[in-house]
Amino acid sequence: MSTGAINGYAGLWFQTLGMTTEQIGIIFALPIIGVVLAGIPVGRLADRASDWRYVIVGGALLSAIISFALLVVEGFIALLIVWTLAVVMRTVISPVIDAAAIRHSRREDGNFGGLYAWKTVGYLATVSGTGLLVGQVGIVAFLPAFLAMEALRGLCALLLPRFRATPSPVRKARPHWIKSANRALLLPLFGWALVHCTHSILNAFLGACRT
């Protein structure tokens, strides 16, 4: 949910702190580089752990704790470091959360598609709710709203069940044609990256465009 607040209003908040457009671009770009570098190691750590829950809880709590440093940091470099660490910790656990949700849905005969749809509903509700709050109070309301959602995320993570209560199925050696199919996935991934890049530009400067 905090992603909705970030995408809609973080750029405008950074602007009120005196950040230039170049600095705002760097603040939004550096976490993406961090996610690319940390994504695979965190995924491997999750697979080696006795349960995915530990990685999800750890990432959510670290993200929340680091985010509260935004209350005291000053200057571009300090803000860049804290923001990057918080966003990377929050983002790298997203694939682990999806994998855990799929496993839990299968185990409980649930509907992962419907569950994922509620994720979009929560995102839109967060964007709208934060917008109403900012409209009434001003952009100063962004940080308390963001920190509250980060704290809520960490607390909710503590309530998660174990996701590996049943043994994982034994993996068989993959046929050669499956490996070739995986290579074919590079093209849609490249397309997704292009779309995500345009979204990143909008997320960084959408709020700042108001001024």
N, C-alpha and C positions, 0 to 999 in steps of 0.2 A: 504493500500500500504506500510506503514512503516513496516509491518510485514515481507515483503520480504527483506528489508534492514537488519532487525534484524536477521532473520534466516541465512542469508548468511554471515554477516560480524561483528555482534556484538561481537561474541566470540574472533575474531582476534583483535578487538579494545580494548576489556578488557585486552587482553594479553599485548598490547603495554602500557597499564597503569600500568603494573607490577602485575596484578592479577595472582595468581597461578591457576592451573587447579582445585584444590579443591574450591577455591573462585569463579571461573567462574561457576562451577557446582551449588554452592549455589545461586549465582545471578540468574541463570536461573530457579532453582527449587522453590525458595521462592515465586515468583509471582504466580505460579500454586497453591500453598497452599492458597494464598490470594484470588485467583479467586474462589476456591472451597468454602471458607468461606463467601465471599461477594456476590456470584452469586445469591443465593436465596433471600437475603434481597433486593438487587438491583432490582430483578425481581418483587418482591412484591411492591416496591416503584413505579416502572413503571406502574404497574396495578392500583395502587391507585391514581396516578397522573391524572390530567384532560386530558393529552395527552402524549403519549410516547415521543414526540419530546423533551420535556423538559429534560428528563433523558438522551437522546442521545446527545443533545447539551451540557448539563452540563458535562457529562463524557468525551466528545471529547475535550472540552475547558480545563478542569482540567488536562487531560492527556498532552495536549500541553504545558500548563503553567508549570506543574511540570517537564516536560522533559527538559525545558530550564535551570533548575537548574544543569543539567549535565555539563554546561559550567564552573561552579565555584566549584563544590564539589570535594573534594580530599579524598583519603583513602577508604578502603574497606567498612567500616560500612556506611559512608555517601553515597557512591555510591550504596550500596545495598538498603538503605532506599528509595532513590530517584527513582532508577530504578524499585523497586517493586511497589511503589505507582503509577508511570506512567503506567506501564504495566497492573496493576490490573484495573485502571480506564479505560484504553482503551479496555480491554478484556471483562469486565463484561457487557458492553453495546452491545456486539456483538449479543447475543440472542434477545435483544430488537430491534436492527436494523433489524434482520431477520424477526421478527414478524411484524414490521412496514412495511417492504418491501412486505411481503405476503399480508397484508391487503390492501396496496396501489395498488398492482398488481390486486387483485380481484376487487377493486373499479373501476379501470381504464381499466378493461378487458385486463390487460397486461400478460406477460409471465415471471413468477418468475424464472423458470428454465433457460431461456435465460439470465435474469439479473444476476443470480448467476454465470453463466459461465463467464461473463465479470469480475467478481471478481477474478477468476483464471487468466484471461488474464492480469489484472492489477498487480497481484502478480508476475507473470513471467516477466512482463515488468520492474517492480521495481527491481527484482533481477538482471536482465540483465543490466539495466541502472546504478544501483549502482556499479555493477562489472566493467563496463567500466570506470566509474568515478574513482573508487579506483585504477584501473589499470593505469590510466593516472596520478593521483595526489598522490596516496598513501592512506593508511588506515585512515589518518587524515581527509579524505573527508567523512568518514562515519557519523560523528556526525552532520556536517552541512546538509548533505542530509537527515538524519533521522529527524532532527528538522524542516527542511523545509516541509517534508511530514506530520509531526504532526501538524504544523501550518495550512497547507492546509486542513487537515482533520477537524480541528476545524472551519475554515472559511466556508467550504462546509456544515458543520452541521447547521450553522446559516441560510442557504438557504432552509432547509428542510420544507416541508409543514406540516400542521396538519394531523395527521393520524387517528384521531377520529372525523372527521367531520360528520360521520354518526353514529347513536347509535349502540352500540355493541349488538349482538343477545343475547336474554335471554338464559342462560344456564339451561338445564334441569338436573335433578338428573341422574347420570350415573348408568347404570345397573351393576350388580355384575360382569358380565363377562368382562366388560370393565376394571374394576379394576384388574381383574386377568391378562388381556392382558398387562396392564401397568407393572405388576410384571415381565412378560415375557421379557419386554424390558431391564431388568437388564443385561441379558446375552450379547446382542450385545453392550450395553454400556460398559460392562467390556472389551469386545474385542476391542472397540474403544480406551479405556484407555490404553491398552497394546500397540496398534499401536502408540498412541500419545506419550507414554513414549519413544519409540525408536526415534521418530521424535525429541523430546526434546534433546536427547543425540546428535543427528546429528547437530541440530541447535546450540548447545552450543560449539561444538568442531570442526565443519566442517572447519571453517576458520583457526583455530589454528593448524590443521593438516598440513597446508602448511609449517609450520616452524618445 
